[in-house]
Amino acid sequence: MQKYKNLTIGIILGITFLLIWNIAAFADGCESIRSEVLRLHILANSDSEEDQTLKLKIRDTLLAEGSAIFDGTVTAEDAVEKITPEIPYLQSIAESVVKENGFNYSVSITVCEEYFDTRIYNGEVILPAGKYMALKVIIGSGQGQNWWCVMFPSLCLPAAEATDKEALDSIFSEQEEDIILSTDKYTVKFKIVEWIEKCKNKIDNR
């Protein structure tokens, strides 16, 4: 009887170890993805129709006028170094849009590390929860619904959508692509990683 009991315990421990190892490997892949992605995050002043429309106008103008910055050459690794000198220019563009539309909101633009929940981009690219480098644009109080996209790899511009796969191939490993292009394949693992990252973010913000 004791032999069977020990065998059962051994099997349970073995399965538990394999599950932990599998999730740890998945989490490691998610961490690699986060370290290679640079996001653009724009927060509207409020959820009013006018403020949401203004947010989109600022988005479109920044993407058009700042095309040299949004061309996929600025990586997450060199974002602070390359974008920081351009912030006054980007801010002046955004402020001009604000004034042209009859508002007097302030605009704050920074390059920072920011927490994001798990999100699906363009209906097929899944970005795991966690902290990413981001160009963050806050309009006024920044209390409204946000808009975000991927600056690196370059997926922000409409023209880039047709070459999403090519852009991803040039940046991510086969394992990383398997994660970000999965649909329901890793649903449970994504939820576990999101829970872990939320806990880590809460601890960091204490």
Buried (B, 14 or more C-beta within 10 A) or exposed (E): EEEEEEEEEEEEEEEEEEEEEEBEEBBEBBBBBBBBBBBBBBBBBBEEEEBBEBBEBBBEBBBEBBEEBBBBEBBBEEBBEBBEEBBEBBBEBBBBBBEEEEBEBBBBBBBEBBBBEBEEBEEEBBBBBBBBBBBBBBBBEBEBEBBBBBBBBBBBBEEBEEBBEEBBEEBBEEEBBEBBBBEEEBEEBBEBBBEBBBEBBEEEEE
